[in-house]
Amino acid sequence: MPTKSWLAPDAHAGSYALGMLGLEERKLLYQLACGWYSGAGAIVDLGTFCGASSCCLAAGLRDNPRAPGQRVHTYDCFIASEPYLVDFIRTQFGEPIELGQSFAAIFLRATAEFADYIQVHEGNLLEQSWQPKVPIEILFVDVAKTLALSGKVLTEFFSHLIPGKSIVIQQDFYHPTAFYLPVIMDFLRDHFTIIEPCRDWSVAFRLEKPISPETLRAASMYQFSFVRQQAALFRMMRRVGQPGREYLRISRCAAVGTYFGEHHFRSALAAATRRSRIQNDAVWSNGLAWCKDFNATRIRTRLYGNPSLMPLPGPLDRASLIISAMWDAVAAHLEQSTRGSRR
Ligand SMILES: C[S@@+](CC[C@H](N)C(=O)[O-])C[C@H]1O[C@@H](n2cnc3c(N)ncnc32)[C@H](O)[C@@H]1O
């Protein structure tokens, strides 16, 4: 296995083009494309926005002598369909874009230096397929913002990964709204190992064993009960270790709030913050900032398209909520007394 060159003190990112990635994620992408990539399959960037992720991957390709002639397959609809995309373009690029307008011109300008290393697939990902049909060796996922998109990524792109070789980077892994990503990767735990548990918001996995189309279809349907999702999040917390474990506490709260509403979200979050051992951490602070605005209906709409499509929690789910709330309260109390007695 190649060394984790993105952890080296002198590791660089190949490109610092404006975008929504952290520095550690950029280093991860560049170093994977430059040092790990063998050319056995394609490199795919799902959700490039104005091109920051594509530039890091393309810079890695450029500097990788084992992959002549390869290009990064970049996917995006290039439509500023959400306020956070509009805000970013206005504030970072100084462009007067409106909701619903195209930012393709900004992408082309921002990626011009790497144009020879990038093949653009423009359009709604839900209506696209992996046309080259060749194996995929590096898959960067920054588009799985809804269950439908996540399902599409699983059935259309995961199905082309190479067992024993391919790397998947889930960029939204620690975003509270995307609590379904750790749940899905837990569901696929017999197939993937974690090669990098925490670079900013991202986690990198390697596919070890083939995944059957039925398993991918089951993962894409996301018919997991609340209890099952909570168990998956707990298992993933153990697997990723610190600080990812702390970030996933907030994801657990988001899952609670999505199924049971704002009141339960607030109680769960109060216990999670009392237990937290981290401070001055960008991902944690970002997660907490996002929590200020928590709105269960909005998340249900984002995930399911229509909030009424979310399966309602059953009696077992309700029982598990009560038990885990009690356990959280006891654990938070114990944590605080242990800290108090250490002082
Ligand atoms: C968080 S941004 C990606 C950030 C980017 N990776 C970077 O390096 O800055 C998510 C991107 O997903 C794209 N996206 C969202 N829904 C999509 C869809 N249905 N089809 C194609 N692209 C989509 C958005 O246009 C946006 O550019």
The ligand as an SDF file (V2000), in Angstrom:
LIG
                    3D

 27 29  0  0  0  0  0  0  0  0999 V2000
  -20.7720   21.4820   -2.3560 C   0  0  0  0  0  0  0  0  0  0  0  0
  -20.7470   21.7400   -4.0560 S   0  0  0  0  0  0  0  0  0  0  0  0
  -19.2600   20.9520   -4.5490 C   0  0  0  0  0  0  0  0  0  0  0  0
  -18.0010   21.6520   -4.1210 C   0  0  0  0  0  0  0  0  0  0  0  0
  -16.7960   21.2920   -4.9600 C   0  0  0  0  0  0  0  0  0  0  0  0
  -16.4780   19.8750   -4.9130 N   0  0  0  0  0  0  0  0  0  0  0  0
  -15.5910   22.1070   -4.6620 C   0  0  0  0  0  0  0  0  0  0  0  0
  -14.4860   21.5660   -4.7820 O   0  0  0  0  0  0  0  0  0  0  0  0
  -15.7070   23.3010   -4.3220 O   0  0  0  0  0  0  0  0  0  0  0  0
  -21.9760   20.6190   -4.6510 C   0  0  0  0  0  0  0  0  0  0  0  0
  -22.1520   20.6520   -6.1420 C   0  0  0  0  0  0  0  0  0  0  0  0
  -23.1060   19.6450   -6.4850 O   0  0  0  0  0  0  0  0  0  0  0  0
  -23.8100   20.1130   -7.6140 C   0  0  0  0  0  0  0  0  0  0  0  0
  -25.0970   19.4270   -7.7240 N   0  0  0  0  0  0  0  0  0  0  0  0
  -26.0950   19.4070   -6.8100 C   0  0  0  0  0  0  0  0  0  0  0  0
  -27.1410   18.6850   -7.2780 N   0  0  0  0  0  0  0  0  0  0  0  0
  -26.7730   18.2290   -8.4980 C   0  0  0  0  0  0  0  0  0  0  0  0
  -27.4180   17.4410   -9.4760 C   0  0  0  0  0  0  0  0  0  0  0  0
  -28.6580   16.9520   -9.2910 N   0  0  0  0  0  0  0  0  0  0  0  0
  -26.7600   17.1550  -10.6280 N   0  0  0  0  0  0  0  0  0  0  0  0
  -25.5040   17.6280  -10.8370 C   0  0  0  0  0  0  0  0  0  0  0  0
  -24.8450   18.3980   -9.9370 N   0  0  0  0  0  0  0  0  0  0  0  0
  -25.4690   18.7010   -8.7900 C   0  0  0  0  0  0  0  0  0  0  0  0
  -23.9980   21.5960   -7.3510 C   0  0  0  0  0  0  0  0  0  0  0  0
  -24.2390   22.2890   -8.5760 O   0  0  0  0  0  0  0  0  0  0  0  0
  -22.6780   21.9620   -6.6930 C   0  0  0  0  0  0  0  0  0  0  0  0
  -21.7880   22.4850   -7.6270 O   0  0  0  0  0  0  0  0  0  0  0  0
  1  2  1  0
  2  3  1  0
  2 10  1  0
  3  4  1  0
  4  5  1  0
  5  6  1  0
  5  7  1  0
  7  8  2  0
  7  9  1  0
 10 11  1  0
 11 12  1  0
 11 26  1  0
 12 13  1  0
 13 14  1  0
 13 24  1  0
 14 15  1  0
 14 23  1  0
 15 16  2  0
 16 17  1  0
 17 18  1  0
 17 23  2  0
 18 19  1  0
 18 20  2  0
 20 21  1  0
 21 22  2  0
 22 23  1  0
 24 25  1  0
 24 26  1  0
 26 27  1  0
M  CHG  2   2   1   9  -1
M  END
$$$$
